[in-house]
Amino acid sequence: MEAWSPYMVKDIQLLEKVQQRATKCVTGLKNKTYQQRLKILGIPSLELRRKRGDLTETYKILTGKEDIDRDQLFQLTPNTHSTR
């Protein structure tokens, strides 16, 4: 399992449980819901962090910042519409 971005539901749930337990250890937050604890602590959910990480990695591949052949991963279509 890759800890930064697991794809199996059981691995995602396992990793999320670790963060849920860790946020309960903060003084005064034990009786709050998980979402309330995340908001108070100012940290995003692991799901949001995984999505942001995937988007960042995609950007780096498409812009050549990673030494990966983007043509093996993506099929780009030519932009035929002008945008402002």
C-alpha positions in Angstrom: 0.0 0.0 0.0 1.3 3.4 -0.9 0.4 5.5 2.2 0.1 8.8 0.3 -2.5 7.6 -2.1 -4.0 4.2 -1.4 -6.6 3.0 -3.9 -8.2 0.1 -2.1 -11.2 1.1 0.0 -10.0 -1.0 3.0 -6.6 0.8 2.9 -8.2 4.2 2.6 -10.4 3.5 5.6 -7.4 2.2 7.6 -5.4 5.3 6.9 -8.4 7.5 7.7 -8.9 5.8 11.1 -5.3 6.6 12.0 -5.9 10.3 11.4 -9.2 10.1 13.2 -7.5 8.6 16.3 -4.7 11.1 16.1 -7.1 14.1 16.1 -8.8 12.7 19.2 -5.5 13.0 21.1 -5.6 16.8 21.0 -6.7 18.2 24.3 -10.3 19.3 24.2 -11.3 17.7 20.9 -12.2 14.2 22.1 -16.0 14.9 22.2 -16.1 16.7 18.8 -17.0 15.0 15.5 -14.1 14.1 13.1 -15.2 16.9 10.7 -15.3 19.4 13.6 -11.8 18.3 14.7 -10.4 18.8 11.2 -11.9 22.2 10.9 -10.6 23.3 14.3 -7.1 22.0 13.6 -7.1 23.5 10.1 -6.2 20.3 8.3 -7.9 18.8 5.2 -9.4 15.4 5.1 -7.2 12.6 3.7 -9.5 12.3 0.7 -9.0 16.0 -0.2 -5.2 15.6 0.3 -5.2 12.6 -2.1 -7.1 14.5 -4.8 -4.8 17.5 -4.5 -1.8 15.3 -4.7 -3.1 13.6 -7.8 -3.8 16.9 -9.4 -0.3 18.2 -8.5 1.3 15.1 -10.0 -0.8 15.4 -13.2 0.2 19.0 -13.6 3.9 18.1 -13.1 3.7 15.3 -15.7 1.9 17.4 -18.3 4.2 20.4 -17.9 7.4 18.3 -18.1 8.5 18.8 -14.5 8.6 15.0 -14.0 10.7 12.7 -16.2 7.8 10.7 -17.3 6.5 10.2 -20.9 3.1 12.0 -20.7 2.0 10.3 -24.0 2.0 7.0 -22.3 -0.4 8.3 -19.6 -2.5 10.9 -21.4 -4.1 11.3 -24.8 -4.3 15.1 -25.4 -6.7 16.6 -27.9 -5.8 19.7 -29.8 -7.4 22.9 -28.6 -9.7 24.0 -31.5 -11.5 26.7 -29.5 -10.1 30.1 -28.7 -10.5 31.2 -25.1 -9.9 34.5 -23.5 
